[in-house]
Amino acid sequence: MRQEFERILGEELRYLAIETRDRLGLTQKEMGEELQMGETSYSELERGETICASALTAILLLRMQEDPNVFLDRVADRLEKELQPV
């Protein structure tokens, strides 16, 4: 169950990073700087090569949002749908 939770959270953070960078019109290098990570590490996050972002990355990314609750609600909804017992 924990692995599934981490997978879903990682995917949603990836989508949020891509959406945020696009909204702000930043390069991958600039977005990496905003998130205190190198361009290569940020690029790996966008490509889904990072299983789960660090807590620091998640917090910094959420601070870039107008309303972080939109992301948190999206993750909660997805967890509820995908992790229900069959």
C-alpha positions in Angstrom: 0.0 0.0 0.0 2.8 2.4 0.8 4.5 1.9 -2.6 1.2 2.6 -4.3 0.8 5.8 -2.2 4.3 6.9 -3.1 3.8 6.1 -6.8 0.6 8.2 -6.9 2.1 11.1 -5.0 5.2 11.0 -7.2 3.1 11.1 -10.3 1.0 14.0 -9.0 4.1 16.0 -8.0 5.5 15.4 -11.5 2.3 16.7 -13.1 2.2 19.7 -10.7 5.9 20.6 -11.5 5.2 20.5 -15.2 2.0 22.6 -14.8 3.7 25.1 -12.6 6.7 25.5 -14.8 4.5 26.0 -17.8 2.3 28.5 -15.9 5.3 30.5 -14.8 7.1 30.3 -18.1 10.3 29.0 -16.6 13.0 26.9 -18.1 13.9 23.6 -16.5 17.1 25.2 -15.1 15.1 28.1 -13.6 12.5 25.7 -12.1 15.3 23.6 -10.7 16.7 26.7 -9.0 13.3 27.5 -7.5 13.1 24.0 -6.1 16.7 24.0 -4.8 17.8 21.2 -7.2 20.0 21.0 -10.3 18.6 21.1 -13.8 19.3 17.4 -14.3 17.5 16.4 -11.2 14.6 18.6 -12.1 14.5 17.1 -15.6 14.4 13.6 -14.1 11.4 14.7 -12.0 9.5 15.9 -15.1 10.3 12.7 -17.0 9.0 10.6 -14.1 12.4 9.1 -13.4 12.3 10.1 -9.8 10.0 7.8 -7.9 9.0 10.3 -5.2 10.3 13.9 -4.8 11.9 14.9 -1.5 9.8 16.6 1.2 11.7 19.8 0.5 10.9 19.7 -3.2 7.2 19.0 -2.5 7.0 21.9 0.0 8.7 24.4 -2.3 6.5 23.3 -5.2 3.4 23.7 -3.0 4.5 27.2 -2.0 4.5 28.2 -5.6 0.8 27.4 -5.9 -2.0 30.0 -5.5 -4.0 27.4 -3.5 -2.1 24.3 -2.4 -5.3 22.7 -1.3 -6.3 22.1 -5.0 -3.3 19.7 -5.3 -3.9 18.1 -1.9 -7.5 17.5 -2.8 -6.5 16.0 -6.2 -4.1 13.6 -4.5 -6.7 12.6 -1.9 -9.3 12.0 -4.6 -6.9 9.8 -6.6 -5.8 7.9 -3.5 -9.5 7.2 -2.6 -10.3 6.0 -6.1 -7.2 3.9 -6.7 -6.5 2.4 -3.3 -9.9 1.2 -2.4 -10.1 -2.5 -1.7 -11.6 -4.5 -4.5 
